[in-house]
Each structure stands twice: as C-alpha cells, then as structure tokens.
Amino acid sequence: MNEFVLIIRRDMISKDATPSPEQMQAAIKPFQDWIGGIAAQNKLVAPPKRWDSDGRVVKEDNVVTNGPYAEIKESVGGLFLIRAENYEEAVEIAKGCPILKWGASVEVRMAVPTE
Amino acid sequence: MKDSQLLHNLFRTEYRKLVSVLCYLFGIKHIEIAEDIVSDTFLAATETWSLKGIPDNPTAWLYTVAKNKTKNHLKRNVFFEQKLSPEFKYAAQKSEEIVIDLSARNIADSQLAMIFTVCDPCISTESQVALALNLLCGFGIREIADAFLTNKEVIYKRINRAKEKLKAENIKIQQPTILEINDRLEPVLTTLYLLFSEGYYSSSQNTILRKDLCAEAMRLVHLLMENKATNKPSVNALFSLMSFHSSRFDARTNEKGEIVLYDDQDETKWNQELIIQGTYFLNQASTGDRITRYHLEAGIAYWHTQKEDTDEKWDNILQLYNSLLILEYSPIAALNRTFALAKVHGKEKAIQEAEKLNLKDNHFYFSLLGHLYTDFDNQTALAHFNTAFKLAKLETDRKTITENIKKLVY
C-alpha cells in the first residue's frame, strides 16, 4: 500500500465561482459519504480538515499577500491522505469527489516510499 | 430475605469497597493481603452470624471487623509493617493509631484510584477486564470464567499475571492529577466499554450474569461521573450509550436465550426509563469541543431507539457512522455504515461500496452482502449467506444465518 495526498482545488476568487456557497452547502452530506466510504475501506490515513478561505501567500523579500490564490483560480479547498495500491486505485477514489461536477479538481500525488 | 441471600448481596456491594480502601491504604505490593483480610472478614461473618444471628447493622459489623483484622494484622506482623512502610500512607503512625477510613468519601476515592490502577495500559485490555471484575466488582474466578466462556484456570492465571505486572511496574494506587486525566481516562473508558460489551454481546447463556456485567460497567462509569475531575463529556457519552443499549436488553433475547434481531424486536419491551436516561446523559455530554467515539455511538444508539424507519433516522445514522469511521476505523462500523447507506441511497449503491470493504474472513460481511442482495438477486444472496454460515463459529450466529437462508428459500 502507498500513501497518496488528495488535494481538492476550486475557484475561490471569481464573483460567480462554482461551486457556489449553496452548492458547497448541498455537498456537505455527499462529501461526508465520500470520505466515510473511503474510511469504511480502512483507506483513510488523515481526514480532511476545514480550512478557512482567508489565507496568506508568503514570497521572497517579506512579500505577504492576502489569499492563497492571488493569481490562480484554483485554490486549495481541502486535502487529506489516503492509502491505495497504486495511482489507478487512488484515482478511482478521487473520482468520487462530489464537487467535481461544479468545476473543482482533485490532484492526486503519491508519497515516495521511504527507504 | 434469607441469610445466605443477604450475605451474598453484602459480598457483592461491600467486598469491593473494603478491598479498594485497603489496597489504597497498603499500595499495589500488598493487594493479596488486602484481599485476604476482606475474605477473612466475610468468613467471620458467615460463622458468627450463623451462630448469633444477623447483627442490626451488618455493613457496620463488616467494617468494624475488617478494621480490627487490619489492625491486628499490622500489629502481629512487624515485618510486614516494615516492608510496607515506605509506601504506607500512614507510615508515621503506630499501628494502634492507624485510621482505616471507611467513610463514603474515602470509599469513593479509593474505588476511583483503583479503577485507574486496574485499567493501566501496562496490562492487556483482556486482563484489565478480568481484573476489574475481580477487584472492582467482587466477581469470583468462576463467574468471570463463565462470562468469558473459558475455564477457571485461564482466568486465575490471567488475573495473577496482571497483578504481578502491576507490582513489577510499581503502578501507584492513586487518583490521577487533573493534568493526567485526559490521557489516562481514555484507556479506562475503553476497558469499561469492553466490560459492558462482554456482558451485552456474550454468548453465555447465563442472562443474570450478563446483566450483572452490564450493570457493573455502568456502575463504574457512574463512579467516574460522581467525581468532578473525571466527570468529562466522554464519560457522560459512554454512560448514555450504555443506557441506550441496556434499554433493549430484555427485547434482544427470547425465552430460550436466543438472539432476537433488531428488526424483529418487540419495542414495547424496550425500557423507556433507560432511554430517557440515555437521552439525558447524551445532552449532558454535549459540551466541550471534542467529539469522541462514545458521542457518535451514543448518537447512533439514540436513533435506534426510534423503531420506525424514517428518512431522518437513517440519514442521521449514516452521517454518524461516516464520522465514526473517519475518527477510527473498525470492521463492524464499516459494515453497519454500509447497511445505513443502503437505507439512504438504496441497495445498488450499497452493494458497490460493500464489495470494496474486503472483509473476506468476516461472516458479518457475507451476511451483509446476503441482506443487500435479498430481493435483488436472490441466487447471489443465498451464496453469500452460505459463505457466512461456513465462516461463523458461534452457534447463535449460525442460527441467525440459517433463519435468513430459510426466509430466502421458502
């Protein structure tokens, strides 16, 4: 088994961004069902946390800007760790994310096994 | 009340108090001496009371005799006193002046300290449960063996090894400090929950014994609630959970001692007082910023006290199981969650998720698949029930599976 991080990205800056706050609200239970389903397979390593939408970006020369998404529309909305055999399985799990249909994306990255 | 019955009841309630107080006084190295003195006291009661009749206040009589026996023991055994003195709480006093405090307050303090000692993680949870039954509940070796469906030898060895280990590790019999409580409370609650489950789910045919086990577990949790320092939300949640489960105790077995499944239970047999008690303590538990597994399980148990299948009920149960699994994985929670999923999102969706669970050595897994496939694909359902039957070891489980197969075939 390998560890993967699933990073959910979504638009948090556009005025008419989707998923909208209402869509996010409607996604709460499906989201819990998705994570619960992963946990039921004993494949959840570290559960998602709720992150605020405030955020800061730190750059060279003490440059600090507001928001983790100053220049891109794909801010990190959430992330969590899972266990899976390989990318194929991890991707199958990621496809269950209930806000994909509103333009969100899930980045899947495998942790390099420590020697 | 018959004399023997009175003595039996007194033994049940007073043995553990006296043992706790004396252990608290003597320290972990001298558990056996404490037990001997208390056993001697009850022996003296049996002999004296059969000749002279029962005294007006039997409990006070026992306390006086236990105190005298302790003092005599200390006086007689100078060697013991010397060996004991480094950790002896009243070491500075001469044995004649020793105060053996049998006030309600000190009894409660001693029992609380003993709970933390017995549930010390240096011994296995299995041993903790056996030792708790023995020292904290006054159960005999035979009763414990009956509850665990094993023989006396096994339990005797298990208890002695546990005591030796506690001595070797020099575990102090003392109440945890406020700072320690959060860390130390967790294993204590695990053990008390296990003790309860042992009674609730045991396949032992001895219903009275099983009820006793549940009652004892609840009494110990109640002791934790009575002390301000240990009266935490998680403790209240556990008590609530136990109350909800207990409310179904009489409904979940029939006259023959066989398990009656939830769907087939006569809800008029559910104990409403315990349901009200469970709800009260669930509310009490709803403070603080931590949701423990006991909160979630109590929530699930609460919804099960509503027999009628409503959308609201299963929706809540599913979400609670999701949270429980996210907090801590267990195969049984995974199976129950999938059952709830079927109620909320239908069998097809549940089958898809069930097949990912990969619990191929668990007969409950195949029973679940059998249930999900019933009325959907009965042939497959039958195959799953047959696999479940082959994997099940307990007669009660096999009987349940056979019932399900019968329903399918006829």
Chai-1 contact restraints between the chains, C-beta under 6 A:
chainA,res_idxA,chainB,res_idxB,connection_type,confidence,min_distance_angstrom,max_distance_angstrom,comment,restraint_id
A,Q32,B,Q319,contact,1.0,0.0,6.0,A-B,restraint_1
A,Q32,B,N322,contact,1.0,0.0,6.0,A-B,restraint_2
A,I35,B,I326,contact,1.0,0.0,6.0,A-B,restraint_3
A,G36,B,N322,contact,1.0,0.0,6.0,A-B,restraint_4
A,G36,B,L325,contact,1.0,0.0,6.0,A-B,restraint_5
A,G37,B,E353,contact,1.0,0.0,6.0,A-B,restraint_6
A,A39,B,L325,contact,1.0,0.0,6.0,A-B,restraint_7
A,A39,B,I326,contact,1.0,0.0,6.0,A-B,restraint_8
A,A40,B,L325,contact,1.0,0.0,6.0,A-B,restraint_9
A,A40,B,A334,contact,1.0,0.0,6.0,A-B,restraint_10
A,A40,B,R337,contact,1.0,0.0,6.0,A-B,restraint_11
A,Q41,B,K356,contact,1.0,0.0,6.0,A-B,restraint_12
A,N42,B,Y329,contact,1.0,0.0,6.0,A-B,restraint_13
A,P47,B,I326,contact,1.0,0.0,6.0,A-B,restraint_14
